């Protein structure tokens, strides 16, 4: 059996589809299955059983002999959430418990970290583990992810193979349920569909023109390819970036969405909300040399190719991956 936590979510459900496509059907999907919209992400997938998040740790202890791999993708991901205790419970303590069980029973363990751990990028975007304790995330979500990375690196006892992946700005199908936390491409598509235009945040940093804030946008199909690679690789444990290695502007992103929809480009700018203005990342770009160095060789989707595939094959038809 292969375990996927967060399996009803965006990345988790796309990983389930990738595993199905590769012929893996003995999958255990772990999540809080109370969101009917979110549950549509896995309705057409093949799997063995569903396990509720709250009872998963006990279930894993009881069934560890049948488990071959654990993907811990589930997390509280709302960057605007301020409840530190909630993040400590769901992202830190919960992850520690799964890590410890995997360590005790010799189960390989891959978990989701985040580029939010890099904060404003004062220390760059190199996935250098010696720099992780120095990082300064901008919100409690980023803190919770960085706290777990720090904790994992300090452990004397670890799973025989483990990897933490710092996801950058992931976009793609199966994010219909995410609301305000969905990708900018998703919001751009819906704004264009509704109004024929898109409003981007102005820049409040003199080093960046309006719309030229830059992020490393990585397509979900690349993310699940890396996860699948690691399931077979099972060596070179550590913490790795997962982006494309190329930062692109929000203006590029919005423009490509207009093109994919065959709609004239109409972009204007609105002030960035004051409550997030001081904690806004103006630039992120994953250093990808470390992942490449252990043998990952597939090319990543360009922003143009990823947006075209996402818009034309999923958003326009309301399809799931």
C-alpha positions in Angstrom: 0.0 0.0 0.0 1.0 3.6 -0.7 -0.2 6.3 1.7 -1.1 9.8 0.5 -2.2 12.3 3.2 -4.0 15.3 1.9 -5.3 13.1 -0.8 -8.5 15.0 -1.4 -6.5 18.2 -1.8 -4.9 19.8 -4.8 -1.4 18.2 -4.9 -2.5 15.0 -3.1 -5.2 14.2 -5.6 -3.0 14.9 -8.6 -0.4 12.5 -7.1 -3.2 9.8 -6.8 -3.9 10.2 -10.5 -0.2 10.0 -11.3 0.1 6.8 -9.4 -3.1 5.4 -11.1 -1.6 6.3 -14.5 1.5 4.3 -13.6 -0.5 1.3 -12.5 -0.7 1.8 -8.8 -4.1 1.2 -7.3 -3.5 -0.1 -3.8 -3.6 3.4 -2.4 -4.8 4.6 1.0 -6.2 8.2 0.9 -5.9 10.2 4.1 -7.7 13.5 4.6 -10.6 15.3 6.3 -13.3 14.2 3.9 -16.0 16.6 5.1 -15.7 19.0 2.1 -17.9 17.8 -0.7 -16.4 20.1 -3.3 -12.9 19.0 -2.4 -13.9 15.4 -2.4 -14.6 15.7 -6.2 -10.8 15.6 -6.6 -10.6 11.9 -6.0 -14.1 10.7 -7.1 -12.8 9.1 -10.3 -9.6 7.7 -8.9 -8.8 4.1 -8.0 -7.8 3.4 -4.4 -8.1 0.8 -1.7 -9.6 2.8 1.2 -10.2 6.1 2.8 -8.8 6.9 6.3 -9.8 10.0 8.2 -6.9 12.2 9.2 -7.7 12.2 12.9 -7.3 8.4 13.2 -4.5 8.0 10.7 -1.6 7.7 13.1 -3.3 4.8 15.0 -4.2 3.2 11.7 -0.6 3.4 10.4 0.7 1.8 13.6 -1.8 -1.1 13.2 -1.2 -1.5 9.4 2.5 -0.6 9.0 3.4 -4.1 7.7 1.4 -3.6 4.6 2.7 -0.1 3.8 5.4 0.5 1.2 5.6 4.3 1.1 4.2 7.4 2.8 3.6 10.7 1.0 2.7 13.3 3.7 1.2 16.1 1.5 -1.6 17.2 3.8 -1.3 20.4 5.7 -3.0 23.6 6.7 -1.9 25.9 3.9 -3.7 29.3 4.5 -1.0 31.9 4.5 -3.4 34.5 5.9 -4.4 32.3 8.9 -3.0 33.7 12.2 -3.9 30.9 14.6 -0.4 29.7 15.6 -1.8 26.9 17.7 -3.7 25.5 14.7 -0.6 25.4 12.7 1.3 23.8 15.5 -1.3 21.1 15.8 -1.8 20.3 12.1 1.5 21.1 10.5 4.0 20.5 13.2 2.9 18.0 15.9 0.9 15.9 13.4 3.9 15.7 11.0 6.2 14.8 13.9 3.9 11.9 14.9 3.9 10.5 11.3 7.6 10.9 11.0 8.2 9.0 14.3 5.9 6.1 13.2 7.8 5.9 9.8 11.1 5.9 11.7 10.0 3.2 14.1 8.7 0.8 11.4 11.2 1.6 8.6 8.8 3.3 6.2 10.1 5.8 3.5 8.6 9.2 4.1 8.3 12.2 1.8 6.6 15.4 3.1 5.5 18.8 1.8 7.5 21.8 3.0 7.1 25.2 1.3 8.9 28.1 -0.3 7.1 30.2 2.2 9.9 29.2 4.6 12.3 31.6 2.6 10.4 34.7 3.7 11.8 37.7 1.8 14.7 35.7 0.5 17.3 37.4 2.7 19.4 34.2 2.6 18.6 33.4 -1.0 16.7 30.4 -2.3 19.4 27.7 -2.2 18.1 24.5 -0.5 21.2 24.5 1.7 20.2 22.7 4.9 22.8 24.6 7.0 20.8 27.9 6.3 17.4 26.6 7.3 17.6 27.7 10.9 18.4 31.2 9.8 15.3 31.6 7.5 12.6 34.1 8.5 9.2 33.2 7.1 6.6 35.9 6.9 3.6 34.2 8.4 2.6 31.4 10.8 2.1 29.0 7.9 5.7 29.5 6.8 6.9 29.3 10.4 5.2 25.9 10.9 6.8 24.5 7.8 10.2 25.8 8.7 9.9 24.6 12.3 9.3 21.1 11.0 12.2 21.2 8.6 14.5 22.3 11.5 13.1 19.6 13.8 13.5 16.9 11.1 17.2 17.8 10.5 17.9 17.7 14.3 16.6 14.1 14.7 19.1 11.4 15.5 16.6 8.8 14.4 15.1 9.3 10.9 13.2 7.2 8.4 15.7 5.2 6.3 14.7 7.4 3.4 13.0 10.8 3.9 12.6 13.9 1.8 11.1 17.3 2.5 10.1 19.3 -0.6 9.9 23.1 -0.6 7.0 23.6 -3.1 7.1 27.0 -4.8 4.0 28.5 -6.5 2.2 25.3 -7.7 -0.7 25.7 -10.1 -2.9 23.3 -12.1 -6.1 21.3 -12.1 -7.9 20.1 -8.9 -7.6 23.5 -7.1 -11.3 24.4 -7.7 -12.0 24.1 -3.9 -9.2 26.4 -2.7 -11.0 29.7 -2.8 -8.7 32.7 -2.2 -5.7 30.3 -1.8 -6.0 29.0 -5.4 -3.3 30.0 -7.8 -3.2 33.4 -9.5 -3.8 31.6 -12.8 -7.1 30.2 -11.5 -8.2 33.6 -10.3 -7.1 35.3 -13.5 -9.1 32.8 -15.6 -12.2 33.4 -13.5 -11.8 37.2 -13.6 -11.4 37.2 -17.4 -14.3 34.9 -17.8 -16.5 37.2 -15.7 -15.3 40.7 -16.7 -13.0 40.3 -19.7 -10.2 41.8 -17.7 -7.7 41.1 -14.9 -6.6 43.3 -11.9 -3.1 42.6 -10.6 -1.5 44.1 -7.4 0.5 47.2 -7.8 4.1 47.1 -6.7 4.9 49.0 -3.5 8.6 48.2 -3.9 10.5 50.7 -6.0 12.7 47.9 -7.4 9.7 46.3 -9.2 7.3 47.9 -11.7 3.6 47.1 -11.4 3.0 43.5 -12.5 6.7 42.7 -12.5 6.7 41.0 -9.1 8.2 37.6 -9.8 7.6 34.1 -8.6 8.7 30.6 -9.6 5.4 29.1 -11.0 5.6 25.3 -11.2 3.0 23.2 -12.9 1.3 20.4 -10.9 2.3 17.7 -13.5 6.0 18.5 -12.8 5.4 18.3 -9.0 3.9 14.8 -9.2 6.6 13.7 -11.5 9.2 14.6 -8.9 7.2 12.8 -6.2 7.0 9.7 -8.3 10.8 9.9 -9.0 11.5 10.0 -5.3 9.3 7.0 -4.6 11.7 4.9 -6.7 14.9 6.7 -5.9 14.9 6.1 -2.1 18.3 7.6 -1.4 19.9 11.0 -0.9 17.6 11.9 1.9 17.2 15.6 2.7 15.3 18.8 2.0 14.9 19.9 -1.7 13.4 22.8 -3.6 10.7 22.0 -6.0 10.1 24.9 -8.5 11.2 25.3 -12.1 14.4 27.3 -11.4 13.0 30.3 -13.5 11.1 33.2 -12.0 8.4 34.8 -14.1 6.3 38.0 -13.6 2.7 38.1 -12.8 2.3 40.1 -15.9 3.6 37.2 -17.9 1.3 34.8 -16.1 -1.8 37.0 -16.7 -0.9 37.6 -20.4 -0.5 33.9 -21.1 -3.9 33.2 -19.5 -5.5 35.8 -21.8 -3.7 34.1 -24.8 -4.9 30.6 -23.8 -8.5 31.9 -23.6 -8.2 33.7 -27.0 -9.2 36.9 -25.3 -7.7 40.4 -25.8 -5.3 41.3 -23.0 -6.8 43.8 -20.6 -4.8 44.2 -17.3 -5.0 47.0 -14.7 -3.5 47.3 -11.2 -5.0 47.8 -7.7 -3.2 48.5 -4.5 -1.9 45.5 -2.6 -4.1 45.1 0.6 -2.3 46.9 3.5 -2.6 43.8 5.8 -0.3 41.8 3.5 1.7 44.6 2.0 4.6 44.4 4.4 4.8 40.6 4.1 4.6 40.4 0.3 7.2 38.3 -1.5 8.3 40.3 -4.6 10.7 37.6 -5.9 11.1 33.8 -5.5 13.2 31.5 -7.6 14.1 27.9 -6.7 17.6 26.8 -7.0 17.2 23.3 -8.6 20.8 22.1 -8.8 20.4 19.9 -5.7 17.5 17.9 -7.1 19.2 17.6 -10.5 22.4 16.4 -8.7 20.6 13.2 -7.5 19.4 12.3 -11.0 16.1 14.0 -11.7 16.4 14.8 -15.4 12.9 15.6 -16.8 12.4 19.0 -18.2 9.9 21.3 -16.4 6.9 22.9 -18.2 7.5 26.5 -19.3 5.0 29.0 -18.0 3.6 29.2 -21.5 3.1 25.5 -21.9 1.8 25.0 -18.4 -0.8 27.7 -18.7 -1.9 26.5 -22.1 -2.4 23.0 -20.8 -4.2 24.1 -17.6 -6.6 26.5 -19.3 -7.4 24.6 -22.4 -7.6 21.1 -21.1 -9.0 21.7 -17.6 -10.4 25.2 -16.7 -12.3 25.7 -20.0 -13.9 22.3 -19.6 -14.1 22.2 -15.8 -12.2 19.0 -15.8 -10.2 17.3 -13.1 -6.8 15.6 -13.4 
